[in-house]
Amino acid sequence: MGIEEGLTKAVKEIRENESKLKEKRKFDQTVDLIVNLKNFDVKREGFNTFVQLPHKLKDKKVAGFFEKDNKLVDVIKKEEFVKYKEKREIKKLVQKYDNFIANAKLMPAVATAFGRVLGPVGKMPSPQLGIVPVEEDKLIEVVLGKINSAVRVMVKEPSIKVGVAKESLKDEQIVENILTAYNKIVENLPKKEENIRNVKIKFTMGGPVGVGG
């Protein structure tokens, strides 16, 4: 059984498991992809990458470190950086916003003022996802589109768990998102599929179901 066929079967199974519940969940659950690894040195071979999903996961709340106000995002201007000298103030931003973007010329100041908190939680604007050369609406819209369809995969332990889809998507869309994330993970593993012990998927509140490969 190929990975795509295995995913299609597993998605149907987690749907069936939900349908057996006496009460329907009252929220749109996330579909989690779990990839358990083997023969993998997390400290030496761990990676941090973004996956662009074909079907949007959610509209994320984004703030921009910009020189001037912008109608597309909440803006923290350079002259306001001084308000965030205390770590607790930056942590409030982390709780409020899913992602941050920045004007490239402000990045040294952003790194100095916010890096100590945004860096460890994986929310620093980066060339991969979040830095614009100039504050033009078209460029910002492109970055926001990428952010809303992107998930970050950070490997810090030999079991990767990442939310890749929503229950409300069609089965084939869920499979496409999972497959895209899975292929990106495999691409970053030193021994590719040989580093994978097994693959499972689950809804937020449901039990994991194995994916036959």
C-alpha positions in Angstrom: 0.0 0.0 0.0 1.4 3.4 -1.0 1.6 6.3 1.4 -1.3 8.2 -0.3 -3.6 5.2 -0.3 -2.7 4.6 3.4 -3.5 8.2 4.2 -6.8 8.0 2.4 -7.8 4.9 4.4 -6.6 6.5 7.7 -8.6 9.7 7.1 -11.7 7.6 6.6 -11.0 5.7 9.8 -10.6 8.8 12.0 -13.8 10.2 10.4 -15.6 6.9 11.3 -14.3 7.0 14.8 -15.8 10.5 15.2 -19.1 9.5 13.8 -19.5 6.8 16.5 -19.4 9.5 19.3 -22.7 10.2 21.0 -22.1 13.9 20.9 -20.5 15.8 17.9 -17.5 18.0 18.8 -18.5 21.7 18.8 -15.4 23.0 17.1 -13.4 22.4 13.9 -10.7 20.0 15.0 -7.2 20.0 13.7 -5.8 17.0 11.9 -2.4 16.2 13.4 0.3 14.3 11.5 2.6 12.3 13.8 5.9 10.9 12.3 7.9 8.7 14.7 11.6 8.5 13.8 14.3 5.9 14.2 18.1 6.0 13.9 17.9 9.8 14.1 20.2 12.0 16.2 17.9 14.8 17.3 20.7 17.1 18.6 22.9 16.6 15.5 20.3 16.2 12.8 17.3 18.1 14.0 15.8 20.6 11.6 13.5 23.6 11.5 11.5 24.2 8.2 8.3 25.6 6.9 5.7 23.6 4.9 3.4 25.4 2.4 0.1 23.5 2.5 -2.1 23.4 -0.6 -5.2 24.1 1.5 -5.2 26.9 4.1 -5.2 25.8 7.8 -6.5 29.0 9.2 -6.4 32.8 9.0 -3.6 33.7 11.4 -3.3 36.9 13.4 -0.2 38.7 12.2 1.6 41.8 13.4 4.2 43.8 11.4 7.4 45.5 12.6 7.1 48.5 10.1 8.0 52.1 9.8 4.4 53.2 9.1 0.9 52.0 9.8 -0.7 49.5 7.4 -4.3 48.4 6.8 -3.5 44.7 6.3 -1.8 44.0 9.7 -1.5 45.5 13.2 1.7 47.5 13.2 4.4 47.9 15.9 6.5 50.9 14.7 10.2 51.3 15.4 9.6 54.2 17.8 7.3 51.9 19.8 10.0 49.2 20.3 11.0 50.9 23.6 7.7 49.9 25.1 8.9 46.3 25.0 11.9 46.4 27.2 10.4 43.9 29.7 10.1 40.3 28.6 6.6 40.1 29.9 5.5 42.8 27.5 6.9 40.8 24.5 5.3 37.6 25.9 1.9 39.4 25.7 2.6 39.9 21.9 3.5 36.2 21.5 0.2 35.3 23.0 -1.8 37.7 20.9 -0.2 37.0 17.5 0.4 33.8 15.6 3.1 35.3 13.4 5.2 38.4 12.9 6.5 40.0 9.7 9.0 42.8 9.3 10.5 45.4 7.0 14.0 44.1 6.1 15.7 47.3 7.1 14.3 47.1 10.6 15.4 43.5 11.2 18.6 44.4 13.3 16.5 46.5 15.6 13.7 43.7 15.7 16.4 41.1 16.6 17.8 43.3 19.4 14.4 44.2 20.9 12.4 41.1 20.4 14.7 38.2 19.4 15.3 36.9 23.0 11.6 36.0 23.2 10.4 35.5 19.6 13.4 33.4 18.7 12.9 30.5 21.2 9.2 30.2 20.3 9.9 30.2 16.6 8.1 33.5 15.8 11.0 35.7 14.6 10.4 37.1 11.1 12.6 35.2 8.7 13.6 35.2 5.0 11.7 32.0 4.6 8.5 33.5 5.9 8.1 37.1 7.1 10.5 39.6 5.8 9.5 42.2 3.1 12.0 44.4 1.3 9.6 47.4 1.3 6.2 48.1 2.9 4.0 47.6 -0.2 0.6 46.1 0.1 1.1 43.7 -2.7 4.2 42.2 -1.1 2.6 42.1 2.3 -0.4 40.3 0.8 1.8 37.6 -0.7 3.6 37.1 2.6 0.3 36.9 4.5 -1.0 34.3 2.0 2.1 32.1 2.6 1.8 32.5 6.4 -1.9 31.4 6.3 -1.0 28.2 4.4 2.2 27.5 6.2 3.1 25.3 9.2 6.4 25.1 10.9 8.1 21.8 11.5 10.7 21.9 14.3 12.4 18.6 15.2 13.5 18.6 18.8 12.6 15.0 19.7 12.3 11.7 17.7 8.6 12.1 17.3 7.3 14.9 15.0 3.7 16.2 15.6 2.3 19.0 13.5 -1.2 20.2 12.8 -1.7 20.1 9.0 -5.4 20.3 8.2 -8.9 21.0 9.5 -11.7 18.5 10.0 -14.0 20.7 7.8 -11.8 20.1 4.7 -12.8 17.4 2.3 -11.0 14.1 2.7 -9.0 14.5 -0.5 -7.9 18.0 0.7 -6.8 16.6 4.1 -4.8 13.9 2.3 -3.1 16.5 0.1 -2.1 18.6 3.1 -0.8 15.6 5.0 1.1 14.3 2.0 2.7 17.7 1.4 3.9 17.9 5.0 5.0 14.3 5.0 7.1 14.7 1.8 8.7 17.8 3.2 9.7 16.0 6.4 11.1 13.1 4.4 13.1 15.5 2.3 14.8 16.9 5.4 15.6 13.5 7.0 19.2 12.3 6.4 18.2 8.8 5.4 14.7 9.8 4.1 12.1 7.0 4.6 14.7 4.9 6.4 14.5 7.3 9.3 10.7 6.8 9.7 9.5 4.3 12.3 5.8 4.8 11.6 3.3 7.4 10.7 0.0 8.2 12.4 -2.8 10.8 12.1 -5.4 12.0 14.6 -8.0 14.6 15.2 -7.3 17.0 18.1 -9.5 15.1 20.5 -9.4 11.6 18.9 -7.0 8.7 19.2 -4.2 8.1 16.7 -4.6 5.9 13.6 -1.7 4.2 11.9 -1.0 4.9 8.3 0.0 1.8 6.3 2.8 2.4 3.8 
